[in-house]
Amino acid sequence: MLDVHPPHHPLHAWRDFFIHIATIVVGLLIAIGLEQIVEHLHERYQLRETREALHREFESNRSNLADDERDWLTVTARLKNNLLVLEYIRQHPGVPQTELPGDLRWTQSPFQWNHAEWDAAEKNGITRLMPAEEANKDQEFYIIMSSMSQQSLDTWNAINDAARFDLLHPDPTQLSPQQLNEVIQLTNVALEKHILFGYSFGRYAAEFPEMPHRVTWALIEKLRPEPLNLDPKGMAAAHQRTDDRIKTATAPFL
């Protein structure tokens, strides 16, 4: 803080007065300027440190995502296997477990991601120092990760709901028809939630194409194809009618 002291000798003219005022003003401007320079240098240091920390966190997440993608593909295959086995039991009442076309697999690894550095950057206001494009790109990444974490948990809960029958009886061939139907329905729900989880992997692949991806939009579309893709010629007319209906409904607002 700049201390302002009275002059040590009397002011004899307006000229001396204005010189004194000018000296004070210049001193204040220098002090403010130095303070701003120090603050700017501190912010640049914080930004550099934050970028380095976010880069390390991003690389860690990218490594985890490679494992998460592999696990997503594995769980997809497990759930489809479970449906195949359960449908076989429904179609072959009384079949012994040893003659089933497979066994049931309910394991799912939790989605892994790190976000402590990004949370700290937002809390401390460092993200405001970034160019808008950089901050928005980083924020988009963490929004996707947060969404995927919740979807992974939803899938995990759904899988546990489907598998809860084995708490009472581990042999699915001993289920009553009603119980079997319920397990099949719950397994379908788990697969549906898991495919929804996969859509976020597709979004991640589309938003960050510079990185390698196992799960993409193209793969998801193969797992959940639309009728038009299955029969382009046969569904062309129905598809066009739907397009026309949507265009008519939205035309007044576009």
Buried (B, 14 or more C-beta within 10 A) or exposed (E): EEEEEEEEEEEEEEEEEEEBEEEEEEEEEEEEEEEEEEEEEEBEEBBEEBBEBBEEBBEBBEEBBBEBBEBBBBBBEBBBBBBEBBBBBBEEEEEEBEEBEEEBBBEBBEBBBBBEBBEEBBEEEBBEBBEEEEBEEBBBBBEBBEBBBEBBBBBBEBBEBBBEBBEEEEEBBEBEEEBBEBBBEBBBBBBBBBBBBBBBBBBBBEEBEEEEBBBBBEBBEEBBEEEBEEEEEEBEEEBEEEEEEEEEEEEEEE
